[in-house]
Amino acid sequence: MAAAARTVRVGVVGCGNVSSRYLANLAGRSAVTVVACADADPARARALGQAHGVPEVHSVDALLAAADVDLVLNLTPPRVHAEVTLRALAQGKHVYTEKPLATTMADGHRILDAARARSLWVGTAPDTFLGAGARTCAALLAQGAIGTPTSVNAAMMNPGPERFHPEPEFLYQEGAGPLFDIGPYYLSVLTALMGSVVRVGALGASARAERVVLTGPRAGSTFTVETLTHVNSVLEFASGAVGMLVTSFDVAATRTPHLEIHGTEGTVVAAQANSWGGPVLLKNAGSDFAEVLPGPHESDGFMGMGLVDMAEAILTGRRPQATGARGLHVLEVLTAIASAARAGGGFTTIESRWESP
Ligand SMILES: NC(=O)c1ccc[n+]([C@@H]2O[C@H](COP(=O)([O-])OP(=O)(O)OC[C@H]3O[C@@H](n4cnc5c(N)ncnc54)[C@H](O)[C@@H]3O)[C@@H](O)[C@H]2O)c1
């Protein structure tokens, strides 16, 4: 860490689609300074470095070993998250990784064990639960605005990411699909609002065996679907509340709300869990649905705010909010839903617990 500058020096591994959004969002935030970037494809690392003025463009090995990198921002595809994170931890770097933490529970435990053994922090996206929309919902629940929360309906259904991603294949491989790609947003927000999940069940389906790339230089090429593309799950929370979560890349259009929390005295409707802002709507006894504004001076939030929070935590010696422990609980719920869906039903008990700090 650059002690005099009071900034955490970040090395980015994975310079693909989402990386420029992170670099734009991190620019000018004093707690973090991006000092280097690397990618398995060196041309991508050079392009990102040039576009955002990153001082050093390294090979992946050189970045992981670099003495002036304190924290690795892992923006690789999900199937290599665990490998890159474990290599970075072994080199003594803190890690903040895009979601999911890993694609198997065995790798998730390995990552947490490695971080604990070396007294390093590992954190994981999504960080939308830190945004103004989710925080406004949390404040309403804490105030008892809907009485006792009893159930949640969560749904993120769309025709699939090949509409906007020029290389969407990885989103249809094991460890991705709508459940692992979108599910982490909803489960992070739901566990932040409702507490730990203790039991899940699910059914799943795939509408098509092949899909077509729809944008970018490879538009028109086809690829094989290797994962479920529609997953209906039911959740039981430690509080006794129950819920359902539907994630799908097989739905042409929908008018189903993204996220509703029902209580004994009313209902809160939140925005999409993969966004940081609102609107948040509240209906309780004697009122119709009305928008609830976030607290004064509160901005919506941004992709990367979990990383900035982790850097501030490292600099001040406090606990970060988007921790690996939270990511492991979300991963256990995701893998249990995936297993139940593949098995065609059944319920699984969730062992891990995570509560909002
Ligand atoms: N694209 C988005 O809008 C978006 C939004 C939210 C989250 N994410 C998450 O961000 C992560 C990256 O997504 P993306 O869309 O940028 O993917 P991408 O495929 O566009 O980019 C991934 C990059 O990682 C590189 N890479 C692959 N294996 C590597 C390795 N072993 N070492 C170093 N580099 C390696 C690839 O060459 C590529 O440049 C994923 O976890 C995804 O779920 C993406």
The ligand as a Gaussian input file, in Angstrom:
#p B3LYP/6-31G(d) Opt

LIG

0 1
 N      -20.139000      -7.407000     -19.367000
 C      -20.911000      -6.918000     -18.443000
 O      -21.766000      -6.028000     -18.693000
 C      -20.814000      -7.390000     -17.006000
 C      -21.614000      -6.783000     -16.052000
 C      -21.517000      -7.190000     -14.734000
 C      -20.603000      -8.165000     -14.387000
 N      -19.817000      -8.776000     -15.321000
 C      -18.887000      -9.837000     -14.878000
 O      -17.558000      -9.407000     -15.172000
 C      -16.728000     -10.536000     -15.497000
 C      -16.094000     -10.310000     -16.850000
 O      -17.142000     -10.154000     -17.792000
 P      -16.867000      -9.513000     -19.231000
 O      -18.192000      -9.325000     -19.832000
 O      -15.933000      -8.351000     -19.110000
 O      -16.126000     -10.751000     -19.949000
 P      -15.202000     -10.682000     -21.250000
 O      -15.167000     -12.064000     -21.782000
 O      -15.623000      -9.568000     -22.131000
 O      -13.758000     -10.316000     -20.631000
 C      -13.015000     -11.227000     -19.847000
 C      -11.531000     -10.993000     -20.114000
 O      -10.775000     -11.886000     -19.295000
 C       -9.688000     -12.388000     -20.074000
 N       -9.251000     -13.663000     -19.481000
 C       -9.815000     -14.883000     -19.621000
 N       -9.141000     -15.789000     -18.887000
 C       -8.108000     -15.126000     -18.303000
 C       -7.065000     -15.514000     -17.431000
 N       -6.941000     -16.790000     -16.989000
 N       -6.188000     -14.567000     -17.011000
 C       -6.306000     -13.284000     -17.447000
 N       -7.268000     -12.855000     -18.285000
 C       -8.169000     -13.767000     -18.687000
 C      -10.231000     -12.504000     -21.484000
 O       -9.197000     -12.499000     -22.432000
 C      -11.126000     -11.271000     -21.569000
 O      -10.449000     -10.150000     -22.063000
 C      -17.647000     -11.760000     -15.424000
 O      -17.526000     -12.369000     -14.165000
 C      -19.035000     -11.183000     -15.593000
 O      -20.025000     -11.985000     -14.940000
 C      -19.895000      -8.398000     -16.622000

